[in-house]
Amino acid sequence: MTAEIYQLNEYRSTESADCDIDLETAVDAAIRDLRDILLDWGSEVARQRAQECEQMLRLAFSGNVICRLGH
């Protein structure tokens, strides 16, 4: 018997996992967000956008992994 082990410590969200978040769409949106962040590097807007991007990716990752595990 084999098992896959996932390290979720850094990616667990305080919010419940949402299986409806599409990981591929989240990555696509993050790439576009990062382009915009680089244009405003160092500004408050860029910092807020980076935080939103990180949260979106964390939720998408957590939701997809947890749903795959059947939780």
PQR file with spaces between the fields and no chain letter, atoms N, CA, C, O and H, PARSE charges and radii, in Angstrom:
ATOM       1  N    MET     1       0.839   -1.159    0.000 -0.4000 1.5000
ATOM       2  CA   MET     1       0.000    0.000    0.000 -0.0000 2.0000
ATOM       3  C    MET     1       0.898    1.241    0.000  0.5500 1.7000
ATOM       4  O    MET     1       1.869    1.303    0.754 -0.5500 1.4000
ATOM       5  N    THR     2       0.577    2.227   -0.843 -0.4000 1.5000
ATOM       6  CA   THR     2       1.330    3.470   -0.893 -0.0000 2.0000
ATOM       7  C    THR     2       0.392    4.627   -0.575  0.5500 1.7000
ATOM       8  O    THR     2      -0.826    4.520   -0.716 -0.5500 1.4000
ATOM       9  H    THR     2      -0.211    2.177   -1.456  0.4000 1.0000
ATOM      10  N    ALA     3       0.979    5.718   -0.149 -0.4000 1.5000
ATOM      11  CA   ALA     3       0.185    6.905    0.179 -0.0000 2.0000
ATOM      12  C    ALA     3       0.943    8.142   -0.257  0.5500 1.7000
ATOM      13  O    ALA     3       2.173    8.185   -0.226 -0.5500 1.4000
ATOM      14  H    ALA     3       1.969    5.805   -0.035  0.4000 1.0000
ATOM      15  N    GLU     4       0.185    9.141   -0.663 -0.4000 1.5000
ATOM      16  CA   GLU     4       0.784   10.421   -0.989 -0.0000 2.0000
ATOM      17  C    GLU     4       0.729   11.289    0.256  0.5500 1.7000
ATOM      18  O    GLU     4      -0.300   11.349    0.929 -0.5500 1.4000
ATOM      19  H    GLU     4      -0.814    9.106   -0.688  0.4000 1.0000
ATOM      20  N    ILE     5       1.829   11.961    0.566 -0.4000 1.5000
ATOM      21  CA   ILE     5       1.878   12.824    1.736 -0.0000 2.0000
ATOM      22  C    ILE     5       1.965   14.265    1.271  0.5500 1.7000
ATOM      23  O    ILE     5       2.851   14.621    0.494 -0.5500 1.4000
ATOM      24  H    ILE     5       2.665   11.913    0.019  0.4000 1.0000
ATOM      25  N    TYR     6       1.051   15.089    1.743 -0.4000 1.5000
ATOM      26  CA   TYR     6       1.017   16.501    1.386 -0.0000 2.0000
ATOM      27  C    TYR     6       1.402   17.333    2.604  0.5500 1.7000
ATOM      28  O    TYR     6       0.865   17.136    3.694 -0.5500 1.4000
ATOM      29  H    TYR     6       0.331   14.800    2.374  0.4000 1.0000
ATOM      30  N    GLN     7       2.326   18.254    2.417 -0.4000 1.5000
ATOM      31  CA   GLN     7       2.686   19.199    3.464 -0.0000 2.0000
ATOM      32  C    GLN     7       1.831   20.438    3.261  0.5500 1.7000
ATOM      33  O    GLN     7       2.064   21.196    2.320 -0.5500 1.4000
ATOM      34  H    GLN     7       2.763   18.414    1.531  0.4000 1.0000
ATOM      35  N    LEU     8       0.851   20.660    4.118 -0.4000 1.5000
ATOM      36  CA   LEU     8      -0.065   21.773    3.950 -0.0000 2.0000
ATOM      37  C    LEU     8       0.156   22.890    4.957  0.5500 1.7000
ATOM      38  O    LEU     8      -0.572   23.882    4.932 -0.5500 1.4000
ATOM      39  H    LEU     8       0.662   20.044    4.883  0.4000 1.0000
ATOM      40  N    ASN     9       1.126   22.763    5.833 -0.4000 1.5000
ATOM      41  CA   ASN     9       1.300   23.717    6.918 -0.0000 2.0000
ATOM      42  C    ASN     9       1.270   25.165    6.457  0.5500 1.7000
ATOM      43  O    ASN     9       0.562   25.976    7.053 -0.5500 1.4000
ATOM      44  H    ASN     9       1.718   21.957    5.853  0.4000 1.0000
ATOM      45  N    GLU    10       2.006   25.512    5.425 -0.4000 1.5000
ATOM      46  CA   GLU    10       2.069   26.892    4.993 -0.0000 2.0000
ATOM      47  C    GLU    10       0.871   27.300    4.157  0.5500 1.7000
ATOM      48  O    GLU    10       0.661   28.492    3.934 -0.5500 1.4000
ATOM      49  H    GLU    10       2.581   24.854    4.940  0.4000 1.0000
ATOM      50  N    TYR    11       0.088   26.356    3.694 -0.4000 1.5000
ATOM      51  CA   TYR    11      -0.983   26.675    2.768 -0.0000 2.0000
ATOM      52  C    TYR    11      -2.369   26.526    3.361  0.5500 1.7000
ATOM      53  O    TYR    11      -3.354   26.828    2.687 -0.5500 1.4000
ATOM      54  H    TYR    11       0.259   25.388    3.875  0.4000 1.0000
ATOM      55  N    ARG    12      -2.477   26.077    4.578 -0.4000 1.5000
ATOM      56  CA   ARG    12      -3.795   25.941    5.189 -0.0000 2.0000
ATOM      57  C    ARG    12      -4.417   27.316    5.350  0.5500 1.7000
ATOM      58  O    ARG    12      -3.753   28.282    5.729 -0.5500 1.4000
ATOM      59  H    ARG    12      -1.677   25.831    5.126  0.4000 1.0000
ATOM      60  N    SER    13      -5.668   27.379    5.061 -0.4000 1.5000
ATOM      61  CA   SER    13      -6.389   28.629    5.195 -0.0000 2.0000
ATOM      62  C    SER    13      -7.258   28.570    6.438  0.5500 1.7000
ATOM      63  O    SER    13      -7.694   27.496    6.850 -0.5500 1.4000
ATOM      64  H    SER    13      -6.207   26.595    4.752  0.4000 1.0000
ATOM      65  N    THR    14      -7.506   29.725    7.031 -0.4000 1.5000
ATOM      66  CA   THR    14      -8.419   29.759    8.164 -0.0000 2.0000
ATOM      67  C    THR    14      -9.857   29.627    7.676  0.5500 1.7000
ATOM      68  O    THR    14     -10.762   29.320    8.451 -0.5500 1.4000
ATOM      69  H    THR    14      -7.152   30.598    6.695  0.4000 1.0000
ATOM      70  N    GLU    15     -10.049   29.860    6.406 -0.4000 1.5000
ATOM      71  CA   GLU    15     -11.369   29.694    5.828 -0.0000 2.0000
ATOM      72  C    GLU    15     -11.511   28.244    5.367  0.5500 1.7000
ATOM      73  O    GLU    15     -10.519   27.544    5.162 -0.5500 1.4000
ATOM      74  H    GLU    15      -9.313   30.110    5.776  0.4000 1.0000
ATOM      75  N    SER    16     -12.758   27.807    5.210 -0.4000 1.5000
ATOM      76  CA   SER    16     -12.970   26.422    4.782 -0.0000 2.0000
ATOM      77  C    SER    16     -12.544   26.259    3.331  0.5500 1.7000
ATOM      78  O    SER    16     -12.605   27.203    2.543 -0.5500 1.4000
ATOM      79  H    SER    16     -13.564   28.375    5.377  0.4000 1.0000
ATOM      80  N    ALA    17     -12.121   25.071    2.993 -0.4000 1.5000
ATOM      81  CA   ALA    17     -11.676   24.784    1.629 -0.0000 2.0000
ATOM      82  C    ALA    17     -12.852   24.861    0.674  0.5500 1.7000
ATOM      83  O    ALA    17     -13.956   24.423    0.998 -0.5500 1.4000
ATOM      84  H    ALA    17     -12.072   24.304    3.633  0.4000 1.0000
ATOM      85  N    ASP    18     -12.617   25.410   -0.485 -0.4000 1.5000
ATOM      86  CA   ASP    18     -13.657   25.565   -1.488 -0.0000 2.0000
ATOM      87  C    ASP    18     -13.232   24.794   -2.723  0.5500 1.7000
ATOM      88  O    ASP    18     -12.300   25.195   -3.421 -0.5500 1.4000
ATOM      89  H    ASP    18     -11.721   25.766   -0.748  0.4000 1.0000
ATOM      90  N    CYS    19     -13.908   23.695   -2.992 -0.4000 1.5000
ATOM      91  CA   CYS    19     -13.543   22.831   -4.121 -0.0000 2.0000
ATOM      92  C    CYS    19     -13.888   23.471   -5.464  0.5500 1.7000
ATOM      93  O    CYS    19     -13.500   22.951   -6.511 -0.5500 1.4000
ATOM      94  H    CYS    19     -14.665   23.370   -2.425  0.4000 1.0000
ATOM      95  N    ASP    20     -14.609   24.589   -5.448 -0.4000 1.5000
ATOM      96  CA   ASP    20     -14.992   25.235   -6.689 -0.0000 2.0000
ATOM      97  C    ASP    20     -13.899   26.131   -7.245  0.5500 1.7000
ATOM      98  O    ASP    20     -14.004   26.596   -8.380 -0.5500 1.4000
ATOM      99  H    ASP    20     -14.923   25.011   -4.598  0.4000 1.0000
ATOM     100  N    ILE    21     -12.847   26.385   -6.467 -0.4000 1.5000
ATOM     101  CA   ILE    21     -11.762   27.236   -6.950 -0.0000 2.0000
ATOM     102  C    ILE    21     -10.887   26.418   -7.894  0.5500 1.7000
ATOM     103  O    ILE    21     -10.348   25.376   -7.521 -0.5500 1.4000
ATOM     104  H    ILE    21     -12.761   26.007   -5.545  0.4000 1.0000
ATOM     105  N    ASP    22     -10.759   26.909   -9.119 -0.4000 1.5000
ATOM     106  CA   ASP    22     -10.001   26.224  -10.156 -0.0000 2.0000
ATOM     107  C    ASP    22      -8.540   26.658  -10.068  0.5500 1.7000
ATOM     108  O    ASP    22      -8.229   27.836  -10.244 -0.5500 1.4000
ATOM     109  H    ASP    22     -11.196   27.755   -9.422  0.4000 1.0000
ATOM     110  N    LEU    23      -7.648   25.714   -9.798 -0.4000 1.5000
ATOM     111  CA   LEU    23      -6.232   26.013   -9.607 -0.0000 2.0000
ATOM     112  C    LEU    23      -5.616   26.626  -10.864  0.5500 1.7000
ATOM     113  O    LEU    23      -4.823   27.562  -10.761 -0.5500 1.4000
ATOM     114  H    LEU    23      -7.900   24.757   -9.655  0.4000 1.0000
ATOM     115  N    GLU    24      -5.957   26.126  -12.025 -0.4000 1.5000
ATOM     116  CA   GLU    24      -5.383   26.656  -13.263 -0.0000 2.0000
ATOM     117  C    GLU    24      -5.810   28.101  -13.488  0.5500 1.7000
ATOM     118  O    GLU    24      -4.996   28.923  -13.909 -0.5500 1.4000
ATOM     119  H    GLU    24      -6.601   25.366  -12.109  0.4000 1.0000
ATOM     120  N    THR    25      -7.065   28.423  -13.218 -0.4000 1.5000
ATOM     121  CA   THR    25      -7.544   29.791  -13.364 -0.0000 2.0000
ATOM     122  C    THR    25      -6.861   30.712  -12.360  0.5500 1.7000
ATOM     123  O    THR    25      -6.521   31.849  -12.689 -0.5500 1.4000
ATOM     124  H    THR    25      -7.726   27.756  -12.876  0.4000 1.0000
ATOM     125  N    ALA    26      -6.658   30.225  -11.132 -0.4000 1.5000
ATOM     126  CA   ALA    26      -5.986   31.014  -10.104 -0.0000 2.0000
ATOM     127  C    ALA    26      -4.551   31.343  -10.519  0.5500 1.7000
ATOM     128  O    ALA    26      -4.089   32.467  -10.323 -0.5500 1.4000
ATOM     129  H    ALA    26      -6.934   29.302  -10.865  0.4000 1.0000
ATOM     130  N    VAL    27      -3.854   30.370  -11.087 -0.4000 1.5000
ATOM     131  CA   VAL    27      -2.478   30.611  -11.533 -0.0000 2.0000
ATOM     132  C    VAL    27      -2.463   31.607  -12.687  0.5500 1.7000
ATOM     133  O    VAL    27      -1.609   32.494  -12.722 -0.5500 1.4000
ATOM     134  H    VAL    27      -4.230   29.457  -11.246  0.4000 1.0000
ATOM     135  N    ASP    28      -3.385   31.477  -13.624 -0.4000 1.5000
ATOM     136  CA   ASP    28      -3.482   32.407  -14.747 -0.0000 2.0000
ATOM     137  C    ASP    28      -3.720   33.829  -14.250  0.5500 1.7000
ATOM     138  O    ASP    28      -3.077   34.768  -14.719 -0.5500 1.4000
ATOM     139  H    ASP    28      -4.078   30.757  -13.596  0.4000 1.0000
ATOM     140  N    ALA    29      -4.648   33.991  -13.297 -0.4000 1.5000
ATOM     141  CA   ALA    29      -4.938   35.311  -12.739 -0.0000 2.0000
ATOM     142  C    ALA    29      -3.728   35.853  -11.980  0.5500 1.7000
ATOM     143  O    ALA    29      -3.445   37.049  -12.037 -0.5500 1.4000
ATOM     144  H    ALA    29      -5.171   33.228  -12.917  0.4000 1.0000
ATOM     145  N    ALA    30      -3.021   34.986  -11.275 -0.4000 1.5000
ATOM     146  CA   ALA    30      -1.844   35.416  -10.511 -0.0000 2.0000
ATOM     147  C    ALA    30      -0.746   35.925  -11.440  0.5500 1.7000
ATOM     148  O    ALA    30      -0.070   36.901  -11.118 -0.5500 1.4000
ATOM     149  H    ALA    30      -3.251   34.014  -11.229  0.4000 1.0000
ATOM     150  N    ILE    31      -0.565   35.286  -12.570 -0.4000 1.5000
ATOM     151  CA   ILE    31       0.445   35.740  -13.531 -0.0000 2.0000
ATOM     152  C    ILE    31       0.118   37.159  -13.996  0.5500 1.7000
ATOM     153  O    ILE    31       1.005   38.010  -14.067 -0.5500 1.4000
ATOM     154  H    ILE    31      -1.115   34.493  -12.832  0.4000 1.0000
ATOM     155  N    ARG    32      -1.149   37.414  -14.313 -0.4000 1.5000
ATOM     156  CA   ARG    32      -1.559   38.757  -14.731 -0.0000 2.0000
ATOM     157  C    ARG    32      -1.412   39.755  -13.597  0.5500 1.7000
ATOM     158  O    ARG    32      -0.963   40.881  -13.811 -0.5500 1.4000
ATOM     159  H    ARG    32      -1.870   36.722  -14.256  0.4000 1.0000
ATOM     160  N    ASP    33      -1.794   39.341  -12.377 -0.4000 1.5000
ATOM     161  CA   ASP    33      -1.643   40.222  -11.211 -0.0000 2.0000
ATOM     162  C    ASP    33      -0.182   40.585  -10.993  0.5500 1.7000
ATOM     163  O    ASP    33       0.136   41.741  -10.715 -0.5500 1.4000
ATOM     164  H    ASP    33      -2.158   38.426  -12.204  0.4000 1.0000
ATOM     165  N    LEU    34       0.705   39.608  -11.116 -0.4000 1.5000
ATOM     166  CA   LEU    34       2.132   39.869  -10.895 -0.0000 2.0000
ATOM     167  C    LEU    34       2.690   40.861  -11.911  0.5500 1.7000
ATOM     168  O    LEU    34       3.554   41.671  -11.574 -0.5500 1.4000
ATOM     169  H    LEU    34       0.447   38.668  -11.342  0.4000 1.0000
ATOM     170  N    ARG    35       2.204   40.806  -13.146 -0.4000 1.5000
ATOM     171  CA   ARG    35       2.634   41.797  -14.145 -0.0000 2.0000
ATOM     172  C    ARG    35       2.245   43.197  -13.701  0.5500 1.7000
ATOM     173  O    ARG    35       3.049   44.126  -13.785 -0.5500 1.4000
ATOM     174  H    ARG    35       1.502   40.149  -13.419  0.4000 1.0000
ATOM     175  N    ASP    36       1.001   43.352  -13.224 -0.4000 1.5000
ATOM     176  CA   ASP    36       0.538   44.658  -12.749 -0.0000 2.0000
ATOM     177  C    ASP    36       1.296   45.105  -11.502  0.5500 1.7000
ATOM     178  O    ASP    36       1.624   46.283  -11.360 -0.5500 1.4000
ATOM     179  H    ASP    36       0.349   42.598  -13.156  0.4000 1.0000
ATOM     180  N    ILE    37       1.572   44.169  -10.602 -0.4000 1.5000
ATOM     181  CA   ILE    37       2.316   44.483   -9.378 -0.0000 2.0000
ATOM     182  C    ILE    37       3.694   45.025   -9.724  0.5500 1.7000
ATOM     183  O    ILE    37       4.146   45.996   -9.117 -0.5500 1.4000
ATOM     184  H    ILE    37       1.305   43.212  -10.717  0.4000 1.0000
ATOM     185  N    LEU    38       4.359   44.415  -10.684 -0.4000 1.5000
ATOM     186  CA   LEU    38       5.693   44.869  -11.081 -0.0000 2.0000
ATOM     187  C    LEU    38       5.682   46.290  -11.635  0.5500 1.7000
ATOM     188  O    LEU    38       6.658   47.023  -11.472 -0.5500 1.4000
ATOM     189  H    LEU    38       3.992   43.627  -11.177  0.4000 1.0000
ATOM     190  N    LEU    39       4.597   46.686  -12.283 -0.4000 1.5000
ATOM     191  CA   LEU    39       4.490   48.046  -12.827 -0.0000 2.0000
ATOM     192  C    LEU    39       4.396   49.087  -11.714  0.5500 1.7000
ATOM     193  O    LEU    39       4.862   50.214  -11.878 -0.5500 1.4000
ATOM     194  H    LEU    39       3.804   46.091  -12.416  0.4000 1.0000
ATOM     195  N    ASP    40       3.792   48.713  -10.575 -0.4000 1.5000
ATOM     196  CA   ASP    40       3.616   49.642   -9.450 -0.0000 2.0000
ATOM     197  C    ASP    40       4.491   49.249   -8.265  0.5500 1.7000
ATOM     198  O    ASP    40       4.156   49.566   -7.123 -0.5500 1.4000
ATOM     199  H    ASP    40       3.413   47.797  -10.442  0.4000 1.0000
ATOM     200  N    TRP    41       5.588   48.573   -8.512 -0.4000 1.5000
ATOM     201  CA   TRP    41       6.450   48.038   -7.455 -0.0000 2.0000
ATOM     202  C    TRP    41       6.745   49.084   -6.382  0.5500 1.7000
ATOM     203  O    TRP    41       7.134   50.211   -6.687 -0.5500 1.4000
ATOM     204  H    TRP    41       5.859   48.316   -9.439  0.4000 1.0000
ATOM     205  N    GLY    42       6.556   48.694   -5.124 -0.4000 1.5000
ATOM     206  CA   GLY    42       6.858   49.572   -4.004 -0.0000 2.0000
ATOM     207  C    GLY    42       5.698   50.415   -3.527  0.5500 1.7000
ATOM     208  O    GLY    42       5.793   51.062   -2.484 -0.5500 1.4000
ATOM     209  H    GLY    42       6.240   47.778   -4.876  0.4000 1.0000
ATOM     210  N    SER    43       4.601   50.423   -4.271 -0.4000 1.5000
ATOM     211  CA   SER    43       3.445   51.229   -3.874 -0.0000 2.0000
ATOM     212  C    SER    43       2.512   50.429   -2.966  0.5500 1.7000
ATOM     213  O    SER    43       2.594   49.203   -2.894 -0.5500 1.4000
ATOM     214  H    SER    43       4.524   49.897   -5.118  0.4000 1.0000
ATOM     215  N    GLU    44       1.641   51.131   -2.288 -0.4000 1.5000
ATOM     216  CA   GLU    44       0.637   50.493   -1.432 -0.0000 2.0000
ATOM     217  C    GLU    44      -0.312   49.635   -2.266  0.5500 1.7000
ATOM     218  O    GLU    44      -0.722   48.558   -1.833 -0.5500 1.4000
ATOM     219  H    GLU    44       1.574   52.128   -2.346  0.4000 1.0000
ATOM     220  N    VAL    45      -0.656   50.106   -3.446 -0.4000 1.5000
ATOM     221  CA   VAL    45      -1.540   49.349   -4.334 -0.0000 2.0000
ATOM     222  C    VAL    45      -0.898   48.006   -4.698  0.5500 1.7000
ATOM     223  O    VAL    45      -1.566   46.972   -4.686 -0.5500 1.4000
ATOM     224  H    VAL    45      -0.323   50.981   -3.798  0.4000 1.0000
ATOM     225  N    ALA    46       0.376   48.024   -5.013 -0.4000 1.5000
ATOM     226  CA   ALA    46       1.090   46.791   -5.366 -0.0000 2.0000
ATOM     227  C    ALA    46       1.130   45.836   -4.182  0.5500 1.7000
ATOM     228  O    ALA    46       0.963   44.628   -4.351 -0.5500 1.4000
ATOM     229  H    ALA    46       0.919   48.864   -5.022  0.4000 1.0000
ATOM     230  N    ARG    47       1.351   46.373   -2.981 -0.4000 1.5000
ATOM     231  CA   ARG    47       1.388   45.534   -1.779 -0.0000 2.0000
ATOM     232  C    ARG    47       0.032   44.866   -1.540  0.5500 1.7000
ATOM     233  O    ARG    47      -0.033   43.671   -1.250 -0.5500 1.4000
ATOM     234  H    ARG    47       1.486   47.354   -2.843  0.4000 1.0000
ATOM     235  N    GLN    48      -1.036   45.630   -1.661 -0.4000 1.5000
ATOM     236  CA   GLN    48      -2.374   45.070   -1.473 -0.0000 2.0000
ATOM     237  C    GLN    48      -2.685   44.021   -2.531  0.5500 1.7000
ATOM     238  O    GLN    48      -3.257   42.972   -2.233 -0.5500 1.4000
ATOM     239  H    GLN    48      -0.983   46.600   -1.897  0.4000 1.0000
ATOM     240  N    ARG    49      -2.304   44.314   -3.763 -0.4000 1.5000
ATOM     241  CA   ARG    49      -2.549   43.372   -4.863 -0.0000 2.0000
ATOM     242  C    ARG    49      -1.770   42.078   -4.639  0.5500 1.7000
ATOM     243  O    ARG    49      -2.279   40.992   -4.918 -0.5500 1.4000
ATOM     244  H    ARG    49      -1.840   45.166   -4.004  0.4000 1.0000
ATOM     245  N    ALA    50      -0.541   42.186   -4.139 -0.4000 1.5000
ATOM     246  CA   ALA    50       0.268   41.001   -3.860 -0.0000 2.0000
ATOM     247  C    ALA    50      -0.377   40.161   -2.754  0.5500 1.7000
ATOM     248  O    ALA    50      -0.393   38.933   -2.843 -0.5500 1.4000
ATOM     249  H    ALA    50      -0.128   43.068   -3.912  0.4000 1.0000
ATOM     250  N    GLN    51      -0.903   40.806   -1.721 -0.4000 1.5000
ATOM     251  CA   GLN    51      -1.571   40.069   -0.644 -0.0000 2.0000
ATOM     252  C    GLN    51      -2.810   39.345   -1.163  0.5500 1.7000
ATOM     253  O    GLN    51      -3.048   38.192   -0.805 -0.5500 1.4000
ATOM     254  H    GLN    51      -0.889   41.804   -1.648  0.4000 1.0000
ATOM     255  N    GLU    52      -3.598   40.011   -2.003 -0.4000 1.5000
ATOM     256  CA   GLU    52      -4.793   39.390   -2.577 -0.0000 2.0000
ATOM     257  C    GLU    52      -4.415   38.211   -3.476  0.5500 1.7000
ATOM     258  O    GLU    52      -5.078   37.174   -3.467 -0.5500 1.4000
ATOM     259  H    GLU    52      -3.404   40.948   -2.294  0.4000 1.0000
ATOM     260  N    CYS    53      -3.350   38.383   -4.245 -0.4000 1.5000
ATOM     261  CA   CYS    53      -2.877   37.327   -5.138 -0.0000 2.0000
ATOM     262  C    CYS    53      -2.435   36.112   -4.329  0.5500 1.7000
ATOM     263  O    CYS    53      -2.776   34.979   -4.667 -0.5500 1.4000
ATOM     264  H    CYS    53      -2.812   39.225   -4.253  0.4000 1.0000
ATOM     265  N    GLU    54      -1.674   36.351   -3.257 -0.4000 1.5000
ATOM     266  CA   GLU    54      -1.200   35.260   -2.399 -0.0000 2.0000
ATOM     267  C    GLU    54      -2.373   34.526   -1.751  0.5500 1.7000
ATOM     268  O    GLU    54      -2.377   33.297   -1.679 -0.5500 1.4000
ATOM     269  H    GLU    54      -1.397   37.272   -2.983  0.4000 1.0000
ATOM     270  N    GLN    55      -3.356   35.274   -1.285 -0.4000 1.5000
ATOM     271  CA   GLN    55      -4.532   34.648   -0.659 -0.0000 2.0000
ATOM     272  C    GLN    55      -5.311   33.808   -1.670  0.5500 1.7000
ATOM     273  O    GLN    55      -5.744   32.702   -1.349 -0.5500 1.4000
ATOM     274  H    GLN    55      -3.353   36.273   -1.344  0.4000 1.0000
ATOM     275  N    MET    56      -5.491   34.319   -2.879 -0.4000 1.5000
ATOM     276  CA   MET    56      -6.203   33.573   -3.910 -0.0000 2.0000
ATOM     277  C    MET    56      -5.490   32.263   -4.218  0.5500 1.7000
ATOM     278  O    MET    56      -6.129   31.216   -4.319 -0.5500 1.4000
ATOM     279  H    MET    56      -5.139   35.218   -3.139  0.4000 1.0000
ATOM     280  N    LEU    57      -4.156   32.317   -4.368 -0.4000 1.5000
ATOM     281  CA   LEU    57      -3.391   31.105   -4.661 -0.0000 2.0000
ATOM     282  C    LEU    57      -3.451   30.114   -3.499  0.5500 1.7000
ATOM     283  O    LEU    57      -3.570   28.908   -3.716 -0.5500 1.4000
ATOM     284  H    LEU    57      -3.636   33.167   -4.285  0.4000 1.0000
ATOM     285  N    ARG    58      -3.369   30.622   -2.262 -0.4000 1.5000
ATOM     286  CA   ARG    58      -3.435   29.741   -1.094 -0.0000 2.0000
ATOM     287  C    ARG    58      -4.789   29.037   -1.024  0.5500 1.7000
ATOM     288  O    ARG    58      -4.852   27.836   -0.762 -0.5500 1.4000
ATOM     289  H    ARG    58      -3.272   31.601   -2.086  0.4000 1.0000
ATOM     290  N    LEU    59      -5.866   29.777   -1.256 -0.4000 1.5000
ATOM     291  CA   LEU    59      -7.198   29.179   -1.221 -0.0000 2.0000
ATOM     292  C    LEU    59      -7.385   28.148   -2.334  0.5500 1.7000
ATOM     293  O    LEU    59      -7.951   27.077   -2.112 -0.5500 1.4000
ATOM     294  H    LEU    59      -5.815   30.753   -1.468  0.4000 1.0000
ATOM     295  N    ALA    60      -6.904   28.480   -3.530 -0.4000 1.5000
ATOM     296  CA   ALA    60      -7.027   27.548   -4.649 -0.0000 2.0000
ATOM     297  C    ALA    60      -6.230   26.279   -4.390  0.5500 1.7000
ATOM     298  O    ALA    60      -6.719   25.175   -4.629 -0.5500 1.4000
ATOM     299  H    ALA    60      -6.444   29.350   -3.711  0.4000 1.0000
ATOM     300  N    PHE    61      -5.002   26.435   -3.900 -0.4000 1.5000
ATOM     301  CA   PHE    61      -4.162   25.274   -3.618 -0.0000 2.0000
ATOM     302  C    PHE    61      -4.784   24.422   -2.522  0.5500 1.7000
ATOM     303  O    PHE    61      -4.939   23.212   -2.685 -0.5500 1.4000
ATOM     304  H    PHE    61      -4.605   27.332   -3.706  0.4000 1.0000
ATOM     305  N    SER    62      -5.138   25.047   -1.415 -0.4000 1.5000
ATOM     306  CA   SER    62      -5.730   24.307   -0.291 -0.0000 2.0000
ATOM     307  C    SER    62      -7.010   23.611   -0.704  0.5500 1.7000
ATOM     308  O    SER    62      -7.215   22.437   -0.395 -0.5500 1.4000
ATOM     309  H    SER    62      -5.012   26.030   -1.284  0.4000 1.0000
ATOM     310  N    GLY    63      -7.867   24.331   -1.401 -0.4000 1.5000
ATOM     311  CA   GLY    63      -9.140   23.759   -1.819 -0.0000 2.0000
ATOM     312  C    GLY    63      -8.968   22.560   -2.723  0.5500 1.7000
ATOM     313  O    GLY    63      -9.660   21.554   -2.564 -0.5500 1.4000
ATOM     314  H    GLY    63      -7.701   25.284   -1.653  0.4000 1.0000
ATOM     315  N    ASN    64      -8.061   22.655   -3.660 -0.4000 1.5000
ATOM     316  CA   ASN    64      -7.854   21.549   -4.595 -0.0000 2.0000
ATOM     317  C    ASN    64      -7.203   20.352   -3.929  0.5500 1.7000
ATOM     318  O    ASN    64      -7.595   19.220   -4.211 -0.5500 1.4000
ATOM     319  H    ASN    64      -7.499   23.472   -3.788  0.4000 1.0000
ATOM     320  N    VAL    65      -6.232   20.550   -3.062 -0.4000 1.5000
ATOM     321  CA   VAL    65      -5.561   19.439   -2.396 -0.0000 2.0000
ATOM     322  C    VAL    65      -6.506   18.765   -1.414  0.5500 1.7000
ATOM     323  O    VAL    65      -6.605   17.538   -1.381 -0.5500 1.4000
ATOM     324  H    VAL    65      -5.913   21.470   -2.833  0.4000 1.0000
ATOM     325  N    ILE    66      -7.200   19.567   -0.616 -0.4000 1.5000
ATOM     326  CA   ILE    66      -8.119   19.001    0.369 -0.0000 2.0000
ATOM     327  C    ILE    66      -9.254   18.256   -0.311  0.5500 1.7000
ATOM     328  O    ILE    66      -9.662   17.195    0.161 -0.5500 1.4000
ATOM     329  H    ILE    66      -7.120   20.563   -0.643  0.4000 1.0000
ATOM     330  N    CYS    67      -9.775   18.791   -1.414 -0.4000 1.5000
ATOM     331  CA   CYS    67     -10.844   18.113   -2.154 -0.0000 2.0000
ATOM     332  C    CYS    67     -10.344   16.813   -2.762  0.5500 1.7000
ATOM     333  O    CYS    67     -11.074   15.823   -2.805 -0.5500 1.4000
ATOM     334  H    CYS    67      -9.444   19.653   -1.798  0.4000 1.0000
ATOM     335  N    ARG    68      -9.087   16.814   -3.237 -0.4000 1.5000
ATOM     336  CA   ARG    68      -8.508   15.598   -3.801 -0.0000 2.0000
ATOM     337  C    ARG    68      -8.368   14.512   -2.737  0.5500 1.7000
ATOM     338  O    ARG    68      -8.494   13.321   -3.020 -0.5500 1.4000
ATOM     339  H    ARG    68      -8.494   17.619   -3.201  0.4000 1.0000
ATOM     340  N    LEU    69      -8.105   14.953   -1.506 -0.4000 1.5000
ATOM     341  CA   LEU    69      -7.959   14.001   -0.408 -0.0000 2.0000
ATOM     342  C    LEU    69      -9.304   13.528    0.120  0.5500 1.7000
ATOM     343  O    LEU    69      -9.372   12.616    0.945 -0.5500 1.4000
ATOM     344  H    LEU    69      -8.002   15.921   -1.276  0.4000 1.0000
ATOM     345  N    GLY    70     -10.380   14.157   -0.364 -0.4000 1.5000
ATOM     346  CA   GLY    70     -11.708   13.718    0.040 -0.0000 2.0000
ATOM     347  C    GLY    70     -12.220   14.331    1.328  0.5500 1.7000
ATOM     348  O    GLY    70     -13.102   13.754    1.965 -0.5500 1.4000
ATOM     349  H    GLY    70     -10.324   14.898   -1.034  0.4000 1.0000
ATOM     350  N    HIS    71     -11.700   15.479    1.731 -0.4000 1.5000
ATOM     351  CA   HIS    71     -12.134   16.140    2.965 -0.0000 2.0000
ATOM     352  C    HIS    71     -13.102   17.244    2.660  0.5500 1.7000
ATOM     353  O    HIS    71     -13.579   17.917    3.574 -0.5500 1.4000
ATOM     354  H    HIS    71     -10.984   15.947    1.213  0.4000 1.0000
